[in-house]
Amino acid sequence: MSAFDDLLRAEHEESGSASIAAAVVRDGSLYWSGAVGTLDGRGGAPATTATPYRIGSITKTFVAVEVLRLRDEGRLDLADRIDRHLPDVPFGHVTIAQLLTHTSGLQAETNGPWWERTPGGDWDQLVGSGLRLVHTPGTRFHYSNVGFAVLGRLVAVLRGTSWFEAIRTGILDPLGIGAISEHPGEGAATGLSRHPRDGRLLVEPHHDAGAMAPAGQLWSGVEDLARWAAFAAGDTGDVLAGSTWEEMVVPLAVDDRPDAPWATAQALGWRVWPGSGSGRRVGHGGSMPGFLATVIAEPATGWGIVVLANDTLHLGDLATSLLDAASALHPSSPRRETVEPAPDVAALVGDWFWGAVPYRLEATPDGFHLSDVNGNRRSRFVRDGDGWRGLDTYFAGERLVVRLDGALDLASFVLGREPYDPTVEHPGGLDPRGWH
C-alpha cells in the first residue's frame, strides 16, 4: 500500500493542510486507509481514520438517494411539481427532477447571512425569506444549495420525521454506517481556514444549519464514508435497486465552464465525470468553512476513493491520483461476469442486421446487450412483460419484441439474421432484384 501512503504524505506536505484522511475501496470492501497530520494543525491529537470531518455537500447525495427511494415506493414522481408536496413554496412549478439536477433555476444561496457559518432558521423562516428563481427552470445548470434544503423538507414531510432520521433509518443503518452524524461528536477535526499568504490558521465556527442542513450538515470518518464510495460504485446493498442507481448516475445537465467546457455533468444528486478508459466516474465534493471532502468512484472497476481534510484552500488532485493508482494495480480492472444465458436469451445471442448494418447481441446477467458495429446505437435490455426494455443510451426505455418470423422489432427497427433477410418482412419492402 506504499503508493497510497506516499500520495497521502506528499499531498499533506504540499498543501499544508492540518490533517488529511483518505480511504480506498474495491468491490464494496475497504482496501486501504490512512491519515496524516493533527486535528488542530498545531501539534495536537493526531488524525485517524475514525476522525469525523464535516463532509459538506456530499450530504446532498444521501438526500437524493432518499428521494429516489420514495419514488420507488410510489410516494412521488420525479416529474411532480414541488408544490404537489410542498404547497407553501413560492416556486411551485419547479419539478423534483429539476431540484435534483440543479436545473430548477433556484437561487444558489440563502437571503440571510452566510448560512454555512451562522445558526440556521427553520423551514418557515427559509421559505418566507423571499426565495426566488434566477433562471427559467430547465434551461441551464445552476448549483443551488437552497434546492437541496427544499428536497430535505420534501423527505421530512413524506417520511413524517426529520430529514436526517429518514436517511439514518433508510440508508445509514442498513449500510452499517450509522456513525455518520448531524453533529461532530467527540474527537472531531477542528475546522480551519489557512491564510493564503502566510499560512496562519483561523478556527471556523460550526452551527446547526436548520432548514439548510440537507445541503451540507453531515460529519463522517473516512472509513465510514468509504462505504458510501462503494455505494457510488454501484454496491447499493438492499437500500436501492440497481436499476434506480443506474438511473441516478446518468449525466443530465452539463456543467459548462469557460475554463473546462463539458468537463463534468450533474445527474440525479450525483456528479459525473468522464473516465480515463474505464467509463464514467461518479461522486460528489464537499466544502464547508474549514473542511474539504471528496467521494469519487469508478463503477466499471469497483474502485472508490474518499478524501477528507480540515482545510479550506486546496486538496490538489489527491482523490483522482489515488483512483489512478488503484486502477494501475489491476490494469484489466473492468469487471466482466461469465454469464449462462436463459434459454430464450441464448436463442438470440449472435449477429443481427438492421438492414445492412451489423449488430451484435450478447447475454448479460439479467438480459442482453445489443450494439451496432460502430457502437452508435447500443443498450442493455431486461425483461419487460412479453418483451424486453432498453436500459440505457440510444434505446433506453424502448421495447424490443421477438416477432413470429424470428425477427426483432425495436422502436420501428426490424433486425434479421442476415442483411435485409428476404425471409423477413421489412418496412418499405425489398427491391425484387435483391442483392445485385
N, C-alpha and C positions, 0 to 999 in steps of 0.2 A: 504493500500500500504506500510505499515511499513516494511515488509520483503524486498522489493526492496530498500527502503531508507536505511535500516540497512546495506545491502550488499554494496551499493554505499559508505556509510560513512566508512565502515570497509576497503574497498579497498583503499580509499583515504588515510586513516591513515597508512595502512601497506605499500603502495607503495611509499608514499612521493611525488606523482605527484602534480604538481602545481594545476591542476584542472582536473576534470573528469565530463563528461556529459553522461547520458545514457537514453535510452528510451525502452519501451516495447510496441509492437503492437500485436493485436489479430484480426484475420479475417479482416484485412485491416484497422482497426481503432486504433488510439493511445490509449493505455491502462494506461500507466504511463510514466512519465519522471521526471528527476531530474538532478541537477548539484551541485557540491561542489568545493570549492577552489577559487583561484583568477587567473586572466588571466596572470599575470606576476610572480606568485609564491612569491611575496614579500608584500602581503597585499594590493594590488591594487584593481581594479574593480573586483567584484565577477563574476564568470562564471554563465551563464544562459543557459536555454535550447535552446535559439536562437543564442548563441555564435558560430561563424564559426570556425571550426577547419579544418586543412588540412587532407583529407581522404586518401591520398596516392593511393595505388594500387586498392582500391575499384573503382577508376576511370575506371579501366580495364573492369569492368562488364558493365558499360554504353556503352563503345566502342563495346564490344562483342554483346550486345543486338542490337545495330545499325547495325552491320554486319549481324546478323540474320534477321533483318527487310529488309535489302537489298536483302538477299537471298529469302525471302518470296515474294518480289516484282519481282523476276526473274532477278535481276541485276547481280547476281553471283551464283556460285555453290561452296559449301564448298570443293569440290574436285578439284576446279580450281588451277592450278599453279599460284603463285602470280605474275609471270611476264606476265600473260594474262592481268592483270590490271595495274601493275606497271613494265613496261619493263626495268626500269633503275636499278632494284635491282640486286646485284651480286649473288644471291642465288635463281634464278628464278624457280627452280624445286620444291621448298618448297610449300606446299599447304596451303590454307586458314585454313582448319581444323587443320593442324599441328601447325600453329601460335596460334590459339585459345586455343589449349590444351597444349601448351608449349612442343610439341614433334617435333618441327622443327629442333632442333639441333643448333639453332642460339645462338650466344654468349649472356651471361646474361646482360652485361653492355656495355656502350659505350667505344670507344677507347680514348676519350679525358679525361679531368678532371672529377671528381665526379659530375655527371650530376644533382644530387639532391641538390647540394649546389652552383652551378655556373650557370650563364646565358646560356641558350641553343641556339644552332645554328639552322639554317633552315634545310629543308629536304635535299637539295643538299649537304650541309656540312655533314650531318649524313650519307647519302648513299655513299658519296665519301670518308668516313673515313677509309675504309678498313674493313668493317664488314665481318665476316666470320662464317662459321659453325664449331662448336666444337664437334659435334656428327653427325652421319649419321641420316638424317631425318627419323622419325618414329620408332626409336629404343629405345628411353628412354625419360622419363620426365626430362626436364631441363628448369627451370624457366627462362624466357627471357623478361626483360623489353624492350629491343630493339624490340622484336617481336610485342609488342603492339604499339610501335611507328609506325611500318610498317602497322598495322591494322588501326591505326588512319589516316595514309596517304591514305589508301585504301578508307576509309569512305569519306575523304575530296575530293578525285578525283571523286568518283562515285556520290557524292551529289553536287559537284560543289561549295562547300563552305568550311569553316573551319570545322575540326572535332567537335569542341565544338558547333558551330552553328547548326550542323547536329543533335547532341543529344539534344540540347536545344529545337529545334522545333519539333523533332520527339519523344522525351521521357520526358524531364523535364517539359515542359509547359503542355502537355496533362495530366500528372500525378499530376499537381498542385504543383510542387517542383522547380519552377523557381528561387528560392533563391540560389540554388546550383550554384556556380560560379567558374570561372577560377582563380580569384584573391581573396585575403582575405576580402577586404572591411572594413568598419568601425566596430570597436568593436570586431575584430577577436582576438583569443587567440594568445599569443606570443609563437613561437616555442622555446622550452627549452630542453637543454641536462643537465642531472644531473651527477655530478662527482660520479663515482662508489664507492669512498672511503669515502668522507666526505659530499656529498650531495650538494655541491656548484652548482650554476646554470650558464649555458652559453647560451646566446641568439643565436639561429641559424638563418642564413640568409635564405631568400626565394626569388627566382627569377622565371621569366617565363622560363619554360624548353624548349621552342621552339618545335622542332620536337619530342622531348621526352615527351611532355606534356600528350599525351594519356596514358602514363604509370603511371601517378600519380599526376596530376596537381590540381584536384578539391578540393574545400572547401565547407563545409556544416555545418549547425547547426544540432543538434541531432534529433530534431523533423522533419526537412525536410528529413533527411536521413532515418527516421523511415518509411516513405512511400516506400523507396527502400527496406527496410526489409520486408514489406508486399509484395512487388513485388517478392522478393526472396522466399517467402512462396507460391507464385502462383497467387497472386492477380495482374494480369498484365493489368487490365483495357482494354482500346482499343489500347494499344501500341503494344501488342504482342499476337498472337494467343496462346491459352492454349496448343495446341499440340506442338508449337515451344518451349514454355517454358519447357515443359516436355522433349523435345529433348535436350535442353540446359543443363539440370541438370543430365543427365546420366553420371555416372563415366566412364571415358575413359582412363585415364592414371594414374596409381598408383604412388604416391609419396612415394617410398620405402626408408625409412631411417633406418640406423642401430639401432638407439635408439627407433624407433617407426615404425616397419615394417607394411606396408599396413594400416596405421592409417588414411590416407586421400588420396583423389584422385582429379584429375583435370577433370572437364567437359568442355563444350564449354564456356570458360570465367569464369565460377564459380568454386569454391572449394566445395567439397562434403565430409562429414564425416559420419561415422556410427552413428546412433541414439541410444538412450537408451530405446528401446521398442516401439518407435513411428516412425520408419522409419528413413531415412537418414536426415541429416541436410545440409543446403545449405547456402553459403555465401562467404565472402572474407575478408581478413585482409588488413590493410594498414599501412605502416610506411614510414615517411619522417623525415629528421632530425628535431627533436623537437616535433614530433607528432606520436601518435599511434591511430589506428582505427580498429573497428571490426563491421561487419554486419553478423549476423547468424540467420537463420530461420529454422523452423521445419514445412515443408509443410503439414504433416499429421495432425497437430493440429492447424495450422494457427498462431502459435506464432512466433514473430520475435523480435530480440534484436539489438540495436545499442549501442556501447560504443566508446566515443571519449575522448582523453586526450592530453594535451600538455606536453608530456614526451617522453623519448627515451628508457628508460631501461626496463619497465615492466608494464603490466596491469594485471598480475595474470590470474585467471580464471573467471573474473567478468562476461564476456558475457555468458559463459556456466552456471555459478551459477545463473544468472538471468533467463536463459532459464529453468533450472531445477526447480527454484522456481515458475516460471509461470506455468509450466506443473503440479506442485504439487497442484496448486489451483483448477485444473479441472482434476482429475485423469482419468476420462473417456473421455479425450480430443480427441482421434482420431475421425474425423468428418465422419458421415455416413448420406447419404441422403435417404429419403424414395422415392423409385422410382416406378413410374407407367409405366411399360414397354410397348413399342409399341406392337401391336398385333403379328407381326412376331417374336419379341423377346420373348413375353410371351409363344409362342408355343415351344420355345427352352429351356426355364428355366427348371432346374431339373437335374437329374442324367443321365450321359452318360458313355460309356465304350469304351476305346481304347483296343481292345482285351479283356483281363480280368482286365485291370486297371481302377478303378473308376475315373471319372471326375465329376465336379460339375459346372454347368453353372448358373450364377446369373446376373440379369439385373443391368445395370449402367445407369446414366443419358443420355449417348449418345451411348449406345450399350449394351455390356455384358462383363462379366469376366468369363474366363474358367480356371480351375485349376485341376490338378490331386490330388489324395488323399494325396500324400506326399508333394505337393507344389513344386515339382521339375520343372514341366512344367506348366507355367501359364502365362496368358496375358489378357489384356483388348482388346476388339475388337470394332471397329467403322465401320460404313457403308463404303463400297468401291464398287461403281458400283452395280453389281448384287450379290455381296457377302459382305464379311467383311474382315478387315485388322487388324492384331495384332499391338498393340502399344508398347509393352514393353516385357522385359525378353525373355523367350525362343522363343516365336512365333512373336517377333517384326518384322514387315514388311511382314509376311507371310499371305497368303489369305485363308479364310475359306468360303466354299460354302455349301449350303444345297442341297444334291442330290435329284433326283426324288424319290428314295426309302426312303427318310426321313433321311438318314444317313448324318453325317457331314464329309466333305472331307477337311483335313487340312494338308498341307505340306506333302502329301502322307499318313498321318494318316487317318484311317476311324473310326469314332466313331458312335456306335449304342446305342440304348436304353437298351440293355441287353448285358451281357458279350458274345462276339462272337455271336451276334444275328444271328440266322440261316436265317432270312428273308433279311439279308443284305449281299451283295457280298463283301468278304474280300480279299485283296491281298494274293495270295498263297492258297486260298480256305480253307475249313474246313474239318477236318477228318470226313468221313461219319458216323463214330460211334457216333459223337457228344460228349457231356459231359458224362463221364462214370467213 
